[in-house]
Amino acid sequence: MNAGDTAEAGTTGATTAAQLGERFFRYGPYGLLGLGTAVSVVTADLIMSRSDVYATAVLVPVALVLQLWWGRVRPSVPPKARASQFYFVARLLLAVALTWCNSFFSMFAVLGYFDAGRLLPHRAVRAGLLATAVIMAGSQCGSGLPPASLMNWIAFGILLALHSTLTMVFAQIGDREADHARTQADTIAELESANARLEQALAENAGLHAQLLVQAREAGVADERRRLAAEIHDTLAQGLTGIIAQLQVVTSVADTDPALARQHLDRAAALARHSLGEARRSVHDLVPAALEHDDLPGALKKTVTGWGERHGVRAEFTVTGTVEPVHDEIAATLLRIAEEALANAGRHAGASRVGITLSFMGDELTLDVRDDGCGFDPAALPPYSGKGGFGLGGMRARAERIAGTVEVETEPGRGTAVCARVPLVQDSR
């Protein structure tokens, strides 16, 4: 038998017991009254006087009418209402009178033991039980009510004490069961209230979760837009800037030095092809083209060399530490930071020498970009707003996305040093 069958069996058993109790309280009084009447008829010649017989002939129909009335009104009467109290007291008085006439009617009086707690208010239950105990002791003392001799009175006292003790014990047990039932009811009510609060909290959490998902989605869209804007700036915008610079040189030297003009035209064309490749690559996976065929040190070296040739600036690249394979996101971030730092040096610094150092330092990767240009006052820079250029603020934003930092050391006339520190996350491939 599984747990479900056990629970179902327990529920069925409880239901059957309740149904049996209900049947007893509905039909039991008729049966006990009829049994007491039958035994009294048989024993009438032995223990009943003629007046007792006449009284019994009147009292039994009255008791039957009382039971019929109670059977009719009982379903609509609330528990322990005045009607139920009246029924208990009236039946108790009839039981006293009948037992006075014939002790065997005590079997009708015994009903008081069973339904005093159902019919009477809590403060009157013990009184009803004691009254029933008096009837039962009188019927068992040997002479009926009232006791006829001293010995009958002694027996009555002993039996009354016994019945009273038993009724008080059972009353105490009933009180404990009632308290236990009330405690269970209160516990169930508290659990239902807690379940209702829990359901409400779950509903609120579901709403908050949905709201957080919307906010996270919006934040992800905004972050992706900023990343795409930075990517376009680092590729297409810088490439177009270089092309414009080369074409401006061609314009200025076309008449005086055709060979130099041709050289700058070739550089402009190379930049255009490179920018076109970056645009196509950005559409696919946004991984820098320089990293498609080279590792980070190789891509940085080519970037530094090409930048130096385009700007006519002495540019040196150095690697320190033990070179290790770097995760694509880390490599792409450092390469973009280097490109932005070089672009800033080319546009603003007026430097004659630039040095880039990539340092493998255990669990950290450091990129240093230094130039001997004019420098600037960091305090004079406007705060990074994400709009317009992607200078120092853009570099810092890139580093922060991978838990890194970017620091700048500069002052007017003393050059600029940009240091990017990021975690060294190795490529798992």
Sequence and secondary structure as in RCSB ss.txt:
>XXXX:A:sequence
MNAGDTAEAGTTGATTAAQLGERFFRYGPYGLLGLGTAVSVVTADLIMSRSDVYATAVLVPVALVLQLWWGRVRP
SVPPKARASQFYFVARLLLAVALTWCNSFFSMFAVLGYFDAGRLLPHRAVRAGLLATAVIMAGSQCGSGLPPASL
MNWIAFGILLALHSTLTMVFAQIGDREADHARTQADTIAELESANARLEQALAENAGLHAQLLVQAREAGVADER
RRLAAEIHDTLAQGLTGIIAQLQVVTSVADTDPALARQHLDRAAALARHSLGEARRSVHDLVPAALEHDDLPGAL
KKTVTGWGERHGVRAEFTVTGTVEPVHDEIAATLLRIAEEALANAGRHAGASRVGITLSFMGDELTLDVRDDGCG
FDPAALPPYSGKGGFGLGGMRARAERIAGTVEVETEPGRGTAVCARVPLVQDSR
>XXXX:A:secstr
  HHHHHHHHHHHHHHHHHHHHHHHHHHHHHHHHHHHHHHHHHHHHH  HHHHHHHHHHHHHHHHHHHHHHHHGG
GS TT HHHHHHHHHHHHHHHHHHHH GGGHHHHTHHHHHHHHHS GGGHHHHHHHHHHHHHHHHSSS SS  SH
HHHHHHHHHHHHHHHHHHHHHHHHHHHHHHHHHHHHHHHHHHHHHHHHHHHHHHHHHHHHHHHHHHHHHHHHHHH
HHHHHHHIIIIIHHHHHHHHHHHHHHHHTTT HHHHHHHHHHHHHHHHHHHHHHHHHHHT   GGGTTS HHHHH
HHHHHHHHHHHT EEEEEEES    B HHHHHHHHHHHHHHHHHIIIII  SEEEEEEEEETTEEEEEEEE S  
  GGGS    SSS  SHHHHHHHHHHTT EEEEEE TTS EEEEEEEE  B   
